[in-house]
Amino acid sequence: MTAFEPSRPAFGDTSTDLSEARALVIDGNPQSRSTLVAQLRQFGMGNVTQCPRLVDARRKLEIGSFDVVVCEHYFERERISGQDLLDDLRRNQLLPFYTVFIIMSSEASYSMVAEAAESALDAYLIRPFKASALAERIFLARLRKSTLQDIFTAIDAQDFERATQLCQDRFESRGRYWLYAARIGAELLLRAGRIAEAQQLYTAVVEAKTLPWARLGVARTQLDAGYPLRAATTLELLIQADPTYADAYDLMGRAQFEQGHFENALATYQMATKLTPSSVKRLLKHGIMAFYAGDRAAGVELLDRATRIGLESKLFDPQALVLLAFARLENDDGRGLLRCEEQLTRLLGREPESVRLQRLLDVVLTLQLLREHQIARALDGVRRLAKTIREPAFDFEAACNLLALLAQLANRSIQLYEVDAAVDSMGLRFCTSRALTELLAFAAAERPDFADRIRTAHGQVLKLSEQAMVLSLRGDPRGTVLSLLEHAHTTLNGKLIESAHQVLQRYGERIEGHAELDHEVQALRVRYRSNEVHVGLGEQVNSGVSATGLALPAGYRPPCTQGLLARVRTD
């Protein structure tokens, strides 16, 4: 490397003035790290922090913000790479849009460069490189962010309509960075529920310039529109073209799950984990699928690994500790169960207002009481949770955990007279698709009679829906809406709520009392969140992260994340 002479291109003050900027250098080699720090300071960087380990860098990036991150790809004594760190950060919206992320490596293989490009990386430098090359990458990346400032400003202001239009205008005019703008615009459309428009934009990008992320976007729109088979077909072609594209396996696993092909989904998640063995989110997703769908031992091993790697990270989902606690109880591992309790208690201490964390801890405490044979107190805990089944905050994750608790009680011959009613209530509320029905049944698998009741509830929901729809076929759509609403109030089932909404949308004001009925339906949709696109395993679609690997700017404020199992699909 040679010293950089500060003859910067005229990119404007935003891209070239680094006096107020903060940089983070992540490199395990002290000499290389020192050289990079010195060079950044020569460029005029106002504040430079250095870090020798990725695990420490992750914490710094989660709690702080940096304008520039320069990161080595390979770390000799660590299980993850710089690329893995970026992958996890971008998927969980922990990198603000203005952060320039640059990865360095001595490996100049095409696959690594392609992977970096598809990660929305700002630059990839092959060692050895000149200091001037590093400076150029930084300034060009800041120029791109400056050029698209109006889009990001609109997102920060929550003016998503304007941001989307700006993206579309730049794409249509082929203005500077039009592909990047199209990627943001399609993501905004998808999150706004404008699936057809998002698909149109992704398809236009594919036609203009074939890119894997655009094809992945097409598959995601197909999946969110309720066509998992079409999405799987699109993804098969994408994976054939690039068998190492981990993001495609993520989405394929979801498509297979929603089709009810659980063994295939498990194999697909396993492939994604093999490609990125230190990705906390992929370990969690794979581990939960294995835990419920057939290989409990493998699930526990994966969730254990995710906990070791990511417990202190914002990427970690504490539902993993609940599943591990169930496994510890079944193995009579008192020390392991206590460890799960202590870890959840520590997490709750950091977020004392978290209702979800408190509920998860209550489940683990109940398991601890069962192990200590404090039956009366354990029953009190289960009853308290069961009383909340009809509350809006009681979600799919809570249903899975309560079913598993009830199965533990039954297997210990502990009598809870209201157990059948509780199982039926959860089945009628959360059996919105075959896939989610089977996931509930998996949660109750320790008691086959409970699993049977869940599947029976699914049949009841289908029958209620079909009977109501017959009225529409006979020319009485109002009767269909009234019937669906009656059963929706009784069961709280999202599928019935959304079916009523769809009939109202289809027939519009031809239905007598349309406005009043629509008001009633919308109130149910909001109260029980049936109007959100949900999935069952590890797909936090409201987290600000897309299946196409694009993290929206920090100004994008999605709804509150509910966890890996909290969100269910109602198609």
C-alpha positions in Angstrom: 0.0 0.0 0.0 1.2 3.5 -0.7 0.3 6.8 1.0 -2.8 8.5 -0.2 -2.4 12.1 -1.6 -5.6 14.0 -0.8 -6.5 15.0 -4.4 -10.2 14.0 -4.1 -12.6 14.1 -7.0 -15.3 16.8 -6.9 -18.1 14.7 -5.6 -19.5 17.5 -3.4 -19.1 18.1 0.3 -21.3 15.2 1.3 -19.2 12.6 -0.3 -15.7 14.1 0.2 -15.8 15.8 3.6 -14.8 13.2 6.1 -13.9 15.5 9.0 -17.1 14.7 10.9 -17.2 11.1 9.8 -16.7 8.0 12.0 -14.9 4.9 10.8 -14.5 1.3 12.2 -11.6 -0.8 11.1 -12.0 -4.6 11.7 -8.9 -6.6 11.1 -7.2 -9.3 13.1 -3.7 -8.4 11.9 -2.3 -5.5 14.2 0.1 -4.2 11.5 -2.6 -4.2 8.8 -5.1 -2.6 11.2 -2.6 0.1 12.1 -1.9 0.9 8.5 -5.6 1.2 7.6 -6.2 3.5 10.6 -3.4 5.7 9.5 -4.7 5.9 5.9 -8.2 6.8 7.0 -6.9 9.6 9.1 -4.8 10.8 6.1 -8.1 10.9 4.1 -9.4 13.3 6.7 -11.5 10.9 8.7 -12.5 12.6 11.9 -12.8 9.6 14.2 -11.4 6.1 13.6 -12.1 3.1 15.9 -10.3 -0.2 15.5 -11.4 -3.7 16.4 -9.4 -7.0 16.2 -12.4 -9.4 16.5 -15.7 -9.8 14.7 -17.6 -10.6 17.8 -16.5 -7.3 19.3 -17.2 -5.4 16.1 -20.7 -6.8 16.0 -21.4 -5.3 19.4 -20.0 -1.9 18.4 -22.1 -1.9 15.2 -25.3 -2.8 17.1 -25.0 -0.1 19.7 -23.2 2.6 17.7 -23.2 4.1 14.2 -20.3 4.5 11.7 -20.1 6.3 8.4 -17.4 3.9 7.1 -16.6 0.3 8.0 -13.5 -1.4 6.6 -13.5 -5.1 7.4 -11.2 -8.0 6.6 -13.0 -11.0 5.1 -11.1 -13.9 6.8 -10.3 -14.1 10.5 -8.0 -17.0 11.5 -9.3 -17.7 15.0 -13.0 -17.0 14.4 -15.8 -19.2 13.0 -17.4 -16.4 11.0 -16.1 -14.1 8.3 -16.5 -10.4 7.5 -19.1 -11.5 4.9 -21.1 -13.4 7.6 -21.1 -10.3 9.8 -22.4 -8.1 7.0 -25.0 -10.7 6.1 -26.4 -10.8 9.6 -26.3 -7.0 10.1 -28.0 -6.2 6.8 -30.7 -8.8 7.3 -31.7 -7.2 10.6 -31.5 -3.6 9.6 -28.6 -2.8 11.9 -26.6 -0.9 9.2 -28.0 2.6 8.5 -28.2 3.5 4.8 -25.4 6.0 5.1 -22.8 3.5 6.3 -20.2 2.5 3.7 -19.2 -1.1 4.2 -16.0 -2.3 2.5 -14.6 -5.8 2.7 -11.0 -6.6 2.0 -9.6 -10.0 1.0 -6.6 -11.7 -0.5 -8.9 -14.1 -2.3 -9.8 -12.8 -5.8 -12.2 -15.6 -6.8 -15.2 -14.5 -8.8 -17.7 -16.2 -6.5 -16.6 -14.1 -3.5 -16.8 -10.9 -5.5 -20.2 -11.9 -6.8 -21.4 -12.7 -3.3 -20.2 -9.4 -2.1 -22.0 -7.5 -4.9 -25.2 -9.3 -4.2 -24.9 -8.4 -0.5 -25.4 -4.7 -1.5 -21.8 -4.3 -0.4 -20.3 -0.9 -1.2 -16.9 -2.1 -2.2 -14.7 -5.2 -2.3 -10.9 -4.7 -2.3 -8.4 -7.4 -3.2 -5.1 -7.3 -1.3 -2.7 -5.8 -2.0 -4.4 -2.5 -2.9 -3.3 1.1 -3.0 -4.5 3.6 -0.5 -5.9 5.6 -3.4 -8.1 2.7 -4.3 -9.6 2.6 -0.8 -10.2 6.3 -0.9 -11.9 6.1 -4.3 -14.2 3.3 -3.1 -15.2 5.4 0.0 -15.9 8.5 -2.0 -17.8 6.8 -4.8 -20.0 4.9 -2.3 -20.7 8.1 -0.4 -21.5 9.8 -3.7 -24.1 7.1 -4.4 -25.7 7.6 -1.0 -25.7 11.4 -1.5 -27.2 11.1 -5.0 -30.1 9.1 -3.6 -30.5 11.3 -0.6 -34.0 12.5 -1.6 -35.2 8.9 -1.5 -33.7 8.2 1.9 -35.0 11.5 3.3 -38.5 10.6 2.2 -38.2 7.2 4.0 -36.9 8.9 7.1 -40.0 11.2 7.0 -42.2 8.1 6.7 -43.3 9.4 3.3 -43.2 6.0 1.6 -45.4 7.1 -1.3 -43.0 9.8 -2.3 -40.0 7.5 -1.7 -41.5 4.9 -3.9 -42.3 7.3 -6.7 -38.8 8.8 -6.6 -37.4 5.2 -7.0 -39.7 4.5 -9.9 -38.9 7.8 -11.6 -35.1 7.1 -11.3 -35.6 3.6 -12.7 -37.7 4.7 -15.7 -35.4 7.6 -16.6 -32.3 5.3 -16.1 -30.9 8.0 -13.8 -27.7 7.5 -11.9 -27.9 4.4 -9.7 -31.2 3.4 -11.2 -30.8 -0.3 -10.4 -30.2 0.5 -6.7 -33.2 2.8 -6.7 -35.3 0.1 -8.3 -34.3 -2.4 -5.6 -35.4 0.1 -2.8 -38.6 0.9 -4.7 -39.6 -2.7 -5.1 -39.0 -3.4 -1.4 -41.2 -0.4 -0.4 -44.0 -1.6 -2.7 -43.8 -5.1 -1.3 -43.9 -3.9 2.3 -46.9 -1.7 1.4 -48.8 -4.7 0.2 -48.6 -3.6 -3.4 -47.4 -7.0 -4.5 -48.4 -6.7 -8.2 -46.6 -3.4 -8.6 -43.5 -4.8 -6.8 -43.5 -7.8 -9.1 -43.8 -5.6 -12.1 -40.8 -3.6 -11.0 -38.7 -6.7 -10.2 -39.6 -8.2 -13.6 -38.6 -4.9 -15.4 -35.2 -5.1 -13.7 -34.8 -8.7 -14.8 -35.6 -7.7 -18.4 -33.3 -4.8 -18.3 -30.4 -6.5 -16.7 -30.6 -10.1 -15.3 -29.7 -9.9 -11.6 -30.1 -12.7 -9.0 -31.6 -10.3 -6.4 -34.3 -9.2 -8.9 -35.2 -12.8 -9.6 -35.3 -13.4 -5.9 -37.6 -10.4 -5.6 -40.0 -11.9 -8.2 -40.1 -15.1 -6.2 -40.9 -13.2 -3.0 -43.8 -11.3 -4.6 -45.2 -14.7 -5.8 -44.9 -16.1 -2.3 -46.5 -13.0 -0.7 -49.3 -13.1 -3.2 -50.1 -16.6 -2.1 -48.5 -18.7 -4.8 -45.8 -20.7 -3.1 -45.6 -23.2 -6.0 -44.8 -20.5 -8.5 -42.2 -19.1 -6.1 -40.6 -22.5 -5.7 -40.4 -22.9 -9.5 -38.7 -19.5 -9.8 -36.3 -20.3 -7.0 -35.4 -23.7 -8.5 -34.1 -21.9 -11.6 -32.2 -19.4 -9.5 -30.6 -22.1 -7.4 -29.7 -24.1 -10.5 -27.9 -21.0 -11.8 -26.1 -20.3 -8.5 -26.1 -23.2 -6.0 -24.3 -21.0 -3.5 -26.9 -18.3 -3.3 -27.9 -18.6 0.4 -30.7 -16.0 0.2 -32.5 -18.2 -2.4 -32.5 -21.2 0.0 -34.0 -19.0 2.7 -37.0 -18.2 0.5 -37.2 -21.7 -0.9 -37.5 -23.1 2.6 -40.4 -20.7 3.3 -42.1 -21.6 0.1 -41.8 -25.3 0.9 -43.0 -24.8 4.4 -46.1 -22.9 3.2 -46.9 -25.8 0.8 -46.7 -28.2 3.8 -43.5 -29.9 2.5 -41.8 -29.9 5.8 -39.0 -32.4 5.1 -38.0 -30.5 2.0 -38.1 -27.3 3.9 -35.8 -28.8 6.6 -33.3 -30.0 3.9 -33.4 -26.5 2.3 -32.7 -24.7 5.6 -29.9 -27.2 6.2 -28.3 -26.2 2.9 -28.6 -22.5 3.9 -26.9 -23.3 7.2 -24.1 -25.2 5.5 -23.4 -22.2 3.3 -23.3 -19.8 6.2 -22.6 -21.9 9.3 -22.3 -18.9 11.6 -25.5 -17.0 10.6 -27.5 -16.6 13.8 -30.8 -16.2 12.0 -30.3 -19.2 9.8 -29.2 -21.4 12.7 -32.4 -20.3 14.5 -34.6 -21.0 11.5 -33.1 -24.4 10.8 -33.1 -25.3 14.5 -36.7 -24.5 15.1 -37.8 -26.4 11.9 -35.7 -29.4 13.0 -37.1 -29.2 16.6 -40.7 -29.3 15.5 -40.6 -31.3 12.3 -38.8 -34.5 13.2 -35.2 -34.2 14.4 -35.3 -32.9 18.0 -31.6 -33.7 18.7 -30.4 -31.8 15.6 -32.7 -28.9 16.5 -31.3 -28.7 20.0 -27.7 -28.7 18.7 -28.5 -25.9 16.2 -30.3 -23.8 18.8 -27.5 -24.4 21.2 -25.0 -23.2 18.6 -27.1 -20.1 17.8 -27.2 -19.3 21.5 -23.5 -19.6 22.0 -22.8 -17.4 19.0 -25.6 -14.8 19.2 -27.1 -14.6 22.7 -25.7 -11.1 23.2 -26.7 -10.0 19.8 -29.8 -8.2 18.7 -30.1 -10.9 16.0 -30.9 -13.6 18.7 -34.5 -14.7 19.2 -35.2 -15.8 22.8 -37.8 -18.3 21.7 -34.7 -20.5 21.2 -34.2 -20.6 24.9 -37.8 -21.7 25.5 -37.4 -24.7 23.1 -34.0 -25.5 24.7 -35.8 -25.4 28.1 -38.3 -27.9 27.0 -35.5 -30.2 25.8 -33.6 -29.8 29.2 -36.8 -30.8 31.1 -37.3 -33.9 29.0 -33.7 -34.9 29.6 -33.9 -34.0 33.3 -31.1 -31.6 32.8 -31.6 -29.3 35.8 -28.5 -27.3 35.3 -29.3 -26.7 31.6 -32.8 -25.6 32.5 -31.6 -23.2 35.1 -29.1 -21.8 32.6 -32.1 -21.1 30.2 -33.9 -19.3 33.0 -30.9 -17.2 33.9 -30.3 -16.2 30.2 -33.9 -15.2 29.7 -33.9 -13.3 33.0 -30.8 -11.4 31.9 -32.4 -10.5 28.5 -35.6 -9.3 30.3 -33.4 -7.2 32.6 -32.2 -5.3 29.5 -35.8 -4.8 28.3 -37.9 -4.8 31.4 -41.0 -3.5 29.6 -41.0 -6.4 27.1 -44.3 -8.3 27.4 -43.0 -11.0 25.1 -39.8 -11.7 27.1 -41.8 -11.8 30.3 -44.2 -14.4 28.7 -41.3 -16.5 27.5 -39.7 -16.4 31.0 -43.0 -17.4 32.6 -43.0 -20.5 30.4 -39.5 -21.5 31.4 -40.3 -20.8 35.1 -43.3 -23.1 34.8 -41.0 -25.8 33.4 -38.7 -25.3 36.3 -41.7 -25.8 38.7 -42.6 -29.0 37.0 -39.1 -30.3 37.4 -39.2 -29.4 41.1 -42.6 -31.1 41.4 -44.3 -27.9 42.6 -47.4 -28.9 40.8 -49.9 -26.4 42.2 -47.7 -23.5 41.3 -47.0 -24.9 37.8 -50.8 -25.3 37.3 -51.4 -21.7 38.3 -48.8 -20.6 35.7 -50.4 -22.6 33.0 -53.9 -21.3 33.9 -52.7 -17.7 33.8 -51.4 -18.2 30.3 -54.5 -20.1 29.2 -56.8 -17.2 30.3 -55.1 -15.0 27.7 -55.8 -17.2 24.7 -58.5 -14.8 23.3 -56.5 -11.6 24.0 -55.0 -9.8 20.9 -51.5 -10.1 22.3 -51.7 -13.9 22.5 -50.0 -14.9 19.3 -49.0 -18.0 17.4 -45.7 -18.3 19.4 -47.6 -18.2 22.6 -50.0 -20.9 21.3 -47.1 -23.2 20.4 -45.6 -22.8 23.9 -48.8 -23.3 25.7 -49.6 -26.4 23.7 -46.2 -27.8 24.6 -46.8 -27.0 28.3 -50.2 -28.7 28.3 -48.6 -31.8 26.7 -46.0 -31.8 29.5 -48.7 -31.7 32.1 -50.7 -34.4 30.5 -47.7 -36.7 30.1 -47.1 -36.3 33.9 -50.7 -37.3 34.6 -51.4 -33.8 36.0 -55.1 -33.1 35.7 -56.2 -29.8 34.1 -59.9 -30.1 33.5 -60.1 -27.2 31.0 -57.3 -28.6 28.8 -59.5 -29.8 25.9 -61.3 -26.4 25.7 -57.9 -24.6 25.7 -56.5 -26.8 22.9 -59.7 -26.3 20.9 -59.7 -22.5 21.3 -56.1 -22.3 20.1 -56.8 -24.6 17.1 -59.9 -22.6 16.1 -58.0 -19.3 16.4 -54.7 -20.2 14.7 -55.4 -22.9 12.2 -55.3 -20.6 9.2 -53.4 -22.8 6.8 -52.3 -26.4 6.5 -48.7 -25.5 7.3 -49.5 -23.6 10.4 -52.0 -26.3 11.6 -49.2 -28.9 11.3 -46.8 -26.6 13.2 -49.3 -26.4 16.0 -49.7 -30.1 15.9 -45.9 -30.5 16.0 -45.8 -28.3 19.2 -48.3 -30.7 20.8 -46.7 -33.8 19.4 -46.0 -35.2 22.9 -49.7 -35.8 23.1 -51.1 -37.3 19.9 -54.7 -36.6 21.2 -53.9 -32.9 21.4 -52.4 -32.9 17.9 -55.6 -34.7 16.6 -57.8 -31.9 18.2 -55.7 -29.3 16.4 -56.2 -31.0 13.1 -59.9 -31.4 13.8 -60.1 -27.6 14.5 -58.6 -27.0 11.1 -61.3 -29.0 9.5 -63.9 -27.1 11.4 -62.5 -23.7 10.2 -62.5 -25.0 6.6 -66.1 -26.2 7.0 -67.2 -22.8 8.4 -65.5 -21.0 5.5 -67.0 -23.2 2.8 -70.5 -23.0 4.2 -70.3 -19.2 4.3 -68.9 -19.1 0.7 -71.9 -21.1 -0.6 -74.1 -18.2 0.2 -72.1 -16.0 -2.3 -72.4 -18.6 -5.0 -76.2 -18.5 -4.4 -76.2 -14.7 -4.9 -76.1 -13.6 -1.2 -72.6 -12.1 -0.6 -74.0 -10.1 2.3 -75.0 -13.4 3.9 -71.4 -14.7 3.4 -69.9 -11.7 5.1 -72.4 -11.9 8.0 -71.7 -15.6 8.5 -67.9 -15.1 8.3 -68.1 -12.3 10.8 -70.2 -14.3 13.2 -67.7 -17.2 13.2 -64.7 -14.7 13.3 -66.0 -13.2 16.5 -66.4 -16.7 18.0 -63.1 -18.2 16.9 -60.9 -15.1 16.2 -59.6 -17.0 13.2 -57.6 -14.8 10.8 -58.6 -16.8 7.7 -62.3 -16.1 8.4 -61.6 -12.4 9.1 -59.6 -12.0 5.8 -62.2 -14.0 3.8 -64.9 -11.5 5.0 -62.6 -8.7 3.9 -62.1 -10.2 0.5 -65.8 -10.7 -0.2 -66.5 -7.1 0.8 -63.7 -6.0 -1.6 -65.0 -8.1 -4.4 -68.7 -7.0 -4.2 -68.1 -3.5 -2.9 -71.2 -1.3 -2.3 -73.5 -3.8 -3.9 -73.6 -5.3 -0.4 -76.3 -3.6 1.7 -74.7 -1.9 4.7 -71.3 -2.2 3.1 -69.8 0.7 5.1 -70.8 -0.6 8.5 -69.7 -4.2 7.7 -66.4 -2.9 6.4 -65.8 -0.9 9.5 -66.5 -4.0 11.6 -64.1 -6.1 9.5 -61.3 -3.5 9.5 -61.6 -3.3 13.3 -61.1 -7.1 13.6 -58.2 -7.0 11.1 -56.4 -4.4 13.1 -57.1 -5.9 16.5 -56.0 -9.4 15.6 -53.5 -8.4 12.9 -55.0 -10.7 10.4 -54.3 -8.1 7.7 -50.5 -8.6 7.9 -48.6 -11.1 5.7 -47.3 -13.6 8.1 -45.1 -16.7 8.1 -44.4 -19.4 10.6 -40.7 -20.0 11.0 -38.0 -17.4 11.3 -39.4 -15.0 8.6 -39.7 -11.7 10.4 -41.1 -9.9 7.4 -41.8 -6.8 9.5 -38.3 -6.5 10.7 -37.1 -4.1 8.0 -35.3 -6.9 6.2 -36.2 -8.3 2.9 -35.8 -11.8 1.4 -33.8 -10.1 -1.3 -31.1 -9.0 1.1 -31.8 -5.3 1.1 -32.1 -3.5 4.5 -34.1 -0.4 4.3 -32.7 2.8 5.8 -32.8 3.3 9.6 -35.7 5.7 9.1 -38.0 2.9 8.0 -40.2 2.0 11.0 -42.0 -1.3 10.6 -44.4 -2.7 13.2 -43.0 -4.2 16.4 -41.2 -7.5 15.7 -42.9 -10.4 17.4 -40.4 -13.2 17.0 -39.8 -16.3 15.0 -43.1 -18.1 15.8 -45.4 -15.2 16.5 -46.5 -14.4 13.0 -48.8 -16.7 11.0 -50.0 -16.7 7.5 -53.7 -16.5 6.7 -53.9 -17.6 3.0 
